[in-house]
Amino acid sequence: MPKIFENFDNPRQKAIDGMRNSVSAEVWNKNLDFLNNLRAEISKHPVSKHPAIQLLNDGLIDKETLKHIHLEYRHAIVQVFTDALLMAQFQTKQLEPRLFAGSKMYPRFLLNLNILDEFGFRPALDKNQYYSGNPEYAHYPLFEDVLDDFELTQSERNNYQPSIIAQKVRTFLENTFDHYQAVTALLAVAEEEVILFSPALRQATKAVGFNVDSGYYYVHGVSHDASAEAADDDHEDDLWFVLAQACVESDYDLIHDLCLEYCDLWQRFWDEQISSYQYEANRKLA
């Protein structure tokens, strides 16, 4: 007899419940313990207190340096973030046949909520009672709008030569695209970096005279921020829940080491971005 579906409320929770029910309670709880300990360790990593955050928040980064930072950030993460999300969604196929048939659809469904945000959909129906959305509101095009504000031409963007560390940050993520648990873990870390640095970049961009009350910086940050329409904290939580279904104990060391190495790379990335500021400050003190 076919199932009759009448309840489409709370889609996130339904997906999380489906993932939890696809593994034993012992496996789910053990994986959550591991991941919660890992998240605590990540929160204490030096990148979470990087001096760039305060410099950006205080509006101390000049316009030219900020333009350079945006080009670096574009290469390191903005251009490849949805690539990684789509690869994670595709690689859910690695759950089968280890888990029961159809189990990959729960994380695919949950990841899709993140993808819908990234692609410019809105949680509403349009006037025709169809999905509400606009590809111009996808996060990548919105970031390009910020580069328009900085008056960067398409040629300047295409011909930009990113720093070695920006290339390493990007490549590190791309190299996990064929491994479901690895790419999902790095996406969770990337969301944490977005939570840490997007509000600061918003303040820095505002400080050089640009409107940040809409566009890219309006849709990045945390869900409880009244000044933005963002849900990166929810998306990060969802990625850790995806891992709670996907992990086996033999994955723990790999996931731990990848996440901390990715944090190390992000720390070096931000060291590079503020190096000119620090040099100038030290020169003036000399």
C-alpha positions in Angstrom: 0.0 0.0 0.0 1.5 3.4 -0.9 2.2 5.9 1.8 0.0 8.9 2.2 1.9 12.1 2.9 0.1 15.1 4.4 2.7 16.7 6.6 5.4 18.8 5.0 6.2 20.9 8.1 9.6 21.0 9.8 11.6 19.6 6.8 15.0 20.0 8.5 13.9 17.9 11.5 12.3 15.3 9.4 15.6 14.8 7.5 17.6 14.7 10.8 15.1 12.1 12.2 15.4 10.0 9.0 19.2 10.0 9.3 19.1 9.1 13.0 16.8 6.3 12.3 19.0 4.9 9.6 21.7 3.9 12.0 21.7 2.3 15.5 21.3 4.6 18.5 24.8 3.4 19.6 26.4 4.5 16.4 24.5 7.8 16.2 25.4 8.8 19.8 29.0 7.7 19.5 29.4 9.7 16.3 27.7 12.8 17.9 30.1 12.6 20.9 33.1 12.5 18.6 31.8 15.4 16.4 30.8 17.5 19.4 34.3 17.1 20.8 35.8 18.0 17.4 33.6 21.1 17.2 34.8 22.2 20.6 38.4 21.7 19.5 37.8 23.7 16.3 36.2 26.5 18.3 39.5 26.8 20.3 41.6 26.9 17.2 43.6 30.2 16.8 41.7 31.1 13.6 38.6 31.7 15.7 40.4 34.6 17.4 42.4 35.7 14.4 43.4 39.4 14.7 41.9 40.0 11.2 38.4 39.7 12.7 39.0 42.7 15.0 40.8 44.7 12.3 37.9 44.2 9.9 35.2 44.9 12.6 37.0 48.1 13.5 37.1 49.3 9.9 40.9 49.6 9.8 41.5 47.8 6.5 41.7 50.3 3.6 39.7 50.0 0.4 42.5 48.7 -1.8 43.5 46.0 0.7 39.9 45.0 1.1 39.5 44.7 -2.7 42.5 42.4 -2.7 41.0 40.4 0.2 37.8 39.9 -1.7 39.6 38.6 -4.8 41.5 36.2 -2.5 38.4 35.0 -0.7 36.6 34.6 -4.0 39.3 32.1 -5.2 39.7 30.3 -1.9 36.0 29.5 -1.2 33.3 31.5 -2.9 33.8 30.0 -6.4 34.0 26.4 -5.2 31.6 26.3 -2.2 28.5 25.2 -4.2 30.7 22.8 -6.1 31.6 21.2 -2.8 28.0 21.1 -1.7 26.8 19.4 -4.9 29.7 16.9 -4.6 28.7 16.1 -1.0 25.1 15.6 -2.2 26.2 13.3 -5.0 28.6 11.3 -2.8 25.8 10.4 -0.4 25.7 7.4 -2.8 28.6 6.0 -0.7 26.2 5.3 2.1 24.7 2.5 0.1 24.9 -0.5 0.4 26.3 0.0 3.9 23.0 1.5 5.0 19.5 0.5 3.9 18.3 1.4 0.4 17.1 5.0 0.2 19.1 6.2 3.3 21.1 8.6 1.1 18.0 10.6 0.4 17.8 12.0 4.0 21.2 13.8 3.9 20.5 14.7 0.2 17.3 16.4 1.4 19.0 18.2 4.2 21.9 19.3 2.1 19.4 20.6 -0.4 18.1 23.1 2.1 21.5 24.7 2.1 21.8 24.4 -1.7 18.4 26.2 -2.1 19.7 29.1 0.0 22.9 29.2 -2.0 21.1 29.1 -5.3 18.7 32.0 -4.5 15.5 30.2 -3.6 13.3 31.6 -0.8 11.2 29.8 1.8 7.9 30.9 0.2 5.6 30.4 -2.7 5.4 32.9 -5.6 2.2 34.4 -6.9 1.6 31.3 -9.0 1.9 29.1 -5.9 5.3 27.8 -7.3 8.8 27.9 -5.7 10.0 31.4 -4.9 13.5 32.2 -6.1 15.7 34.2 -8.4 19.2 33.0 -9.6 20.4 36.6 -9.4 20.0 36.2 -5.6 22.3 33.1 -5.5 25.2 33.8 -3.2 28.0 33.6 -5.8 26.4 36.3 -8.1 25.8 38.4 -5.0 29.5 38.2 -4.2 30.2 39.3 -7.8 28.0 42.4 -7.1 30.3 43.3 -4.2 33.3 43.1 -6.7 31.2 45.5 -8.9 31.1 47.9 -6.0 34.9 47.7 -5.8 34.9 48.6 -9.6 36.7 45.4 -10.5 36.4 44.6 -14.2 35.7 41.1 -15.5 39.2 41.0 -16.9 40.7 41.9 -13.6 38.7 39.1 -12.0 39.6 36.5 -14.6 43.3 37.4 -14.7 43.8 37.7 -11.0 46.6 35.5 -9.7 45.7 34.3 -6.2 48.3 33.9 -3.5 49.8 30.5 -2.8 47.8 30.1 0.4 44.5 31.0 -1.3 45.3 28.3 -3.9 46.1 25.8 -1.1 42.8 26.6 0.7 40.8 25.9 -2.4 42.7 22.8 -3.5 42.5 21.3 0.0 38.7 21.3 -0.3 38.6 20.2 -3.9 40.8 17.3 -3.2 38.1 15.8 -0.9 35.3 15.8 -3.6 35.5 12.1 -4.1 35.2 11.3 -0.3 31.7 11.8 1.2 32.7 12.2 4.9 35.8 14.3 4.1 34.0 16.9 1.9 31.1 17.1 4.3 33.5 17.7 7.3 35.4 20.5 5.4 32.1 22.1 4.4 31.1 22.2 8.1 34.4 23.9 8.9 33.9 26.3 6.0 30.5 27.3 7.4 32.2 28.0 10.7 34.7 30.3 9.0 31.8 32.1 7.3 30.2 32.6 10.6 33.4 34.0 12.0 34.5 36.3 9.2 31.4 37.3 7.2 30.1 39.7 9.9 33.6 41.3 10.1 33.9 41.6 6.3 30.4 43.2 6.3 31.6 45.8 8.8 34.8 46.4 6.9 32.9 46.8 3.6 30.5 49.2 5.2 33.4 51.2 6.6 34.7 51.9 3.1 31.4 53.3 2.0 29.4 50.4 0.6 25.8 49.5 1.3 25.6 46.1 3.1 21.9 46.2 4.0 21.2 43.9 1.2 23.1 41.5 -1.1 25.9 39.1 -0.2 26.6 40.3 3.3 22.9 40.4 4.2 22.6 36.6 3.6 25.7 35.6 5.4 26.0 35.2 9.2 23.9 33.6 11.9 20.2 33.1 12.1 19.7 35.2 15.3 21.4 38.3 13.7 18.6 40.8 13.2 20.8 42.8 10.8 21.0 39.9 8.3 18.9 37.2 6.6 21.3 34.4 7.2 21.3 30.8 8.4 25.0 29.7 8.2 24.7 28.3 11.8 21.8 26.1 10.8 23.7 24.9 7.8 26.8 24.1 9.8 24.7 22.1 12.3 23.1 20.2 9.4 26.5 19.2 8.0 27.6 17.8 11.4 24.3 15.9 11.6 25.0 14.5 8.1 28.3 13.3 9.4 26.6 11.7 12.5 24.8 9.4 10.0 27.8 8.8 7.7 30.7 8.2 10.1 32.2 5.0 11.2 34.8 4.9 13.9 37.6 4.2 11.4 36.8 7.7 9.9 37.5 9.6 13.1 41.2 10.2 12.8 40.9 11.3 9.1 38.1 13.7 9.8 39.8 15.2 12.9 43.1 15.7 11.1 41.4 17.1 7.9 39.4 19.6 9.9 42.3 20.9 11.9 44.6 21.1 8.9 41.9 23.1 7.1 41.7 25.5 10.1 45.5 25.8 9.9 45.2 26.8 6.3 42.5 29.3 7.0 44.7 30.8 9.7 47.5 31.2 7.2 45.1 32.6 4.7 44.1 35.4 7.1 47.7 36.0 8.1 48.5 36.7 4.5 45.5 39.0 4.1 46.5 41.4 6.9 50.3 41.1 6.4 50.5 44.4 4.7 48.6 46.1 7.4 50.7 44.6 10.1 53.9 45.5 8.2 52.7 49.1 8.0 51.8 49.2 11.7 55.2 47.8 12.7 57.0 50.3 10.4 55.2 53.2 12.1 56.2 51.9 15.5 59.9 51.5 14.5 
